């Protein structure tokens, strides 16, 4: 590796224990510039009174270089924990908890793995419904639980209407209501300012959701919001990115062989009350695929 260094930079390198060699070159009209300087790392001598610090000048080929001043910021993408597709439930929880696969790990308070029935050992709990949202918000980031706050209260009421209740340690089970539902999000960390997830973050996090579905083996998936629908349907509907959410409703899709029903996100329903009736139709469709009560009006 060769660099052009000024006298001040060479002095700094000498203070750090990096020796700089400069090949001899004759100055002239064809060689007016300072010749290139080769930098090499020098190991500390065995008899040195103070060992020289080790300073690796050369970077790994995979290490990103600093962005130029004023350049647009791009997400920092790191490697996920390997072997996600083979993890059991407890290993998957641990991988999500310590995940540093994208820059969201630097701003989160808690990861949000999801909430549902308590598993037995390392095996995932069996569920009838899997509810998939988009990403944690501020309340979810603080509590580590999906769908809390007003949108979460609305979701709980929607699920109760079809005989389902989220399984948590602070809610007593209701008679005649099933807790065989797991609630999670596409992203397990909150995007700062509750902004929309970007494509790179979704790509890094999607294998966790896929493994959750493989282990939970739900009878039906309820996808809430456009990002959840796009992630779950991107392989079966090539044009899903351009398809309005309303056109994805009212039909049964598939993800890994599991029926998928698309509906509106509860946060949207809080702002658009007339669409609650459409969301009720979606819940009825889901209940036909994975009944939670014998009959309901």
C-alpha positions in Angstrom: 0.0 0.0 0.0 1.4 3.4 -0.9 0.3 6.8 0.4 1.5 10.4 -0.1 2.2 11.9 3.3 3.2 15.4 4.3 5.9 16.0 7.0 3.2 16.4 9.7 1.6 13.0 8.9 5.1 11.3 8.9 5.8 12.8 12.3 2.5 11.4 13.6 3.3 7.9 12.3 6.7 8.0 13.9 5.0 8.8 17.3 2.8 5.7 16.8 5.8 3.5 16.1 5.3 3.3 12.3 8.5 3.7 10.4 8.4 5.4 7.1 10.8 4.7 4.3 11.2 7.0 1.3 13.0 5.7 -1.9 15.5 8.0 -3.3 14.5 9.9 -6.4 16.0 12.7 -8.4 13.9 15.8 -8.7 13.6 17.2 -12.1 11.2 18.5 -14.7 9.8 14.9 -15.2 9.6 14.2 -11.5 8.5 17.4 -9.8 6.2 15.7 -7.2 7.3 14.0 -3.9 8.0 10.3 -4.6 5.5 7.7 -3.3 6.2 6.5 0.3 5.8 2.9 1.2 4.6 2.2 4.8 5.5 -0.9 6.6 4.7 -2.2 10.1 7.8 -2.8 12.3 7.6 -5.3 15.1 8.9 -4.3 18.5 12.4 -5.5 19.3 13.0 -8.1 22.0 15.4 -5.7 23.9 13.4 -2.6 23.6 12.7 -0.7 26.8 9.1 -0.1 25.6 7.3 -2.2 23.1 6.2 -0.3 20.1 2.4 -0.4 19.6 1.1 -2.6 16.8 -0.5 -0.5 14.1 -2.0 -2.3 11.1 -1.9 0.3 8.3 -3.5 -2.0 5.7 -7.3 -2.5 5.9 -9.1 -5.8 5.2 -10.7 -5.9 1.8 -14.1 -6.3 3.4 -13.8 -3.3 5.8 -15.7 -0.3 4.5 -13.7 2.8 3.8 -14.8 6.1 5.4 -17.3 8.0 3.3 -16.1 11.3 1.8 -17.2 14.5 3.5 -20.7 15.4 2.6 -21.5 12.0 1.1 -25.0 10.6 1.8 -25.2 8.2 4.7 -25.9 4.6 3.9 -27.0 1.8 6.3 -24.1 0.0 8.0 -24.6 -3.7 7.1 -22.8 -6.3 9.1 -22.9 -10.1 9.0 -25.8 -11.8 10.7 -25.2 -14.7 13.1 -24.6 -17.7 10.8 -27.0 -20.6 10.7 -30.3 -18.8 11.3 -32.1 -21.4 9.1 -31.0 -24.2 11.5 -31.7 -22.5 14.9 -34.2 -23.8 17.5 -36.5 -21.3 19.2 -34.2 -20.3 22.1 -31.2 -19.9 19.8 -33.2 -17.7 17.5 -34.3 -15.5 20.4 -30.7 -15.1 21.5 -29.6 -14.3 17.9 -32.2 -11.6 17.6 -31.4 -10.2 21.0 -27.7 -9.7 20.1 -28.2 -8.9 16.4 -25.9 -6.3 14.9 -26.7 -7.0 11.3 -27.6 -3.4 10.5 -27.2 0.1 11.9 -30.5 -0.1 13.9 -28.6 -2.0 16.6 -26.9 1.3 17.6 -30.2 3.2 18.2 -32.5 0.6 19.7 -33.3 0.2 23.4 -34.6 -3.4 23.1 -35.0 -5.8 20.3 -38.6 -7.0 19.8 -38.7 -10.7 19.1 -42.4 -11.1 19.5 -44.9 -12.3 22.1 -47.0 -15.5 22.4 -47.4 -18.7 24.3 -44.5 -19.8 26.5 -42.4 -22.4 24.7 -41.6 -25.8 26.1 -37.8 -26.0 26.3 -36.1 -25.1 23.0 -39.1 -25.9 20.9 -41.3 -23.2 19.5 -44.9 -22.9 20.9 -47.7 -24.1 18.6 -49.9 -21.4 17.4 -53.0 -21.0 15.2 -52.5 -17.4 14.1 -49.3 -15.5 13.4 -49.7 -11.7 13.3 -47.0 -9.9 11.5 -46.6 -6.1 11.6 -44.0 -3.8 10.1 -41.5 -2.5 12.7 -41.4 -1.6 16.4 -42.3 2.0 17.4 -41.2 4.0 20.3 -43.3 2.2 22.9 -42.3 -1.2 21.5 -38.7 -0.2 21.7 -39.0 0.8 25.3 -40.9 -2.4 26.4 -39.5 -5.0 24.1 -43.0 -6.1 23.2 -44.8 -5.7 19.8 -48.0 -3.7 19.4 -48.3 -1.7 22.6 -50.0 1.7 23.0 -53.2 2.7 21.2 -52.5 0.6 18.1 -51.7 -2.4 20.3 -55.0 -2.0 22.2 -56.9 -1.9 19.0 -55.2 -5.1 17.8 -56.0 -6.8 21.1 -59.7 -5.9 20.6 -59.6 -7.1 17.0 -58.2 -10.5 18.1 -60.6 -10.8 21.0 -63.4 -10.4 18.5 -62.4 -13.7 16.9 -61.6 -15.5 20.1 -57.9 -14.8 20.5 -55.8 -13.2 23.2 -52.1 -12.4 23.3 -50.3 -14.5 25.9 -48.4 -12.2 28.3 -47.5 -12.5 31.9 -49.6 -9.4 32.9 -52.9 -10.5 31.4 -55.1 -13.2 32.9 -56.5 -15.7 30.4 -60.1 -15.3 29.6 -62.6 -18.1 29.6 -63.3 -19.4 26.2 -60.5 -17.4 24.5 -57.5 -19.0 22.9 -53.9 -17.7 23.4 -52.6 -19.6 20.5 -51.4 -16.5 18.7 -48.0 -15.1 18.2 -47.4 -11.4 17.4 -44.2 -10.1 15.8 -42.9 -7.6 13.2 -40.8 -7.8 10.0 -38.1 -5.7 11.7 -37.0 -6.6 15.2 -35.5 -3.1 16.0 -37.1 0.3 15.8 -36.2 2.6 13.0 -35.2 6.0 14.4 -38.1 8.5 14.5 -40.5 5.7 13.5 -39.5 6.1 9.9 -40.3 3.4 7.3 -38.0 0.4 7.1 -35.5 0.6 4.3 -34.9 -2.3 1.9 -31.5 -3.1 3.3 -32.8 -3.4 6.8 -35.6 -5.6 5.7 -33.2 -7.9 3.8 -31.0 -8.3 6.9 -34.0 -9.0 9.2 -36.2 -11.2 7.0 -34.4 -14.5 7.7 -35.4 -14.1 11.4 -39.1 -13.9 10.5 -38.8 -16.8 8.0 -37.3 -19.0 10.7 -40.0 -17.9 13.2 -42.6 -19.0 10.7 -40.9 -22.3 10.1 -40.7 -23.1 13.8 -44.1 -21.8 14.8 -45.9 -23.6 11.9 -49.0 -21.3 12.2 -52.3 -22.3 10.6 -52.7 -18.8 9.3 -50.7 -15.5 8.9 -52.3 -12.1 9.3 -50.1 -9.5 7.5 -50.7 -6.0 8.8 -49.6 -3.1 6.6 -47.8 -2.8 3.3 -44.3 -3.7 4.5 -45.5 -7.0 6.1 -47.5 -7.8 3.0 -44.6 -7.1 0.6 -42.1 -9.2 2.6 -44.4 -12.2 2.8 -45.6 -12.0 -0.8 -42.6 -10.9 -2.7 -41.8 -14.4 -4.0 -45.3 -15.3 -5.0 -46.4 -11.9 -6.4 -43.5 -10.3 -8.4 -45.4 -7.0 -8.7 -46.4 -6.7 -5.0 -44.2 -3.6 -4.5 -46.4 -1.7 -6.9 -49.7 -3.2 -5.7 -51.9 -1.1 -3.4 -52.7 -2.8 -0.1 -56.4 -2.6 -0.8 -55.9 -4.9 -3.8 -54.1 -7.5 -1.7 -57.0 -7.8 0.7 -60.0 -10.2 0.3 -58.0 -13.2 -1.0 -55.8 -15.9 0.4 -52.1 -15.8 -0.4 -49.3 -18.2 0.6 -46.0 -18.0 2.3 -44.0 -21.2 2.8 -47.3 -23.0 2.2 -49.1 -21.1 5.0 -52.2 -19.1 4.1 -51.7 -15.4 4.4 -54.5 -12.8 4.8 -53.5 -9.1 4.3 -55.2 -6.3 6.3 -54.6 -2.7 7.4 -52.2 -1.9 10.2 -54.0 -0.9 13.4 -52.1 2.5 13.5 -53.7 3.2 10.1 -57.1 2.2 11.3 -56.9 4.7 14.2 -56.6 7.4 11.6 -59.2 5.9 9.1 -62.2 4.7 11.1 -64.3 3.7 8.0 -61.7 1.0 7.1 -62.3 -0.8 10.4 -65.2 -2.6 8.7 -62.9 -3.8 6.0 -60.4 -5.0 8.7 -63.3 -7.0 10.3 -63.9 -8.7 6.9 -60.2 -9.7 6.9 -60.4 -11.2 10.4 -63.5 -13.2 9.3 -61.5 -14.5 6.3 -58.7 -15.5 8.6 -61.0 -17.2 11.0 -62.3 -19.3 8.2 -58.8 -20.6 7.6 -57.9 -21.1 11.2 -61.1 -21.1 13.4 -60.6 -20.0 16.9 -64.2 -20.2 18.0 -67.0 -22.5 16.8 -69.3 -19.7 15.6 -69.5 -16.0 15.8 -71.9 -13.4 14.3 
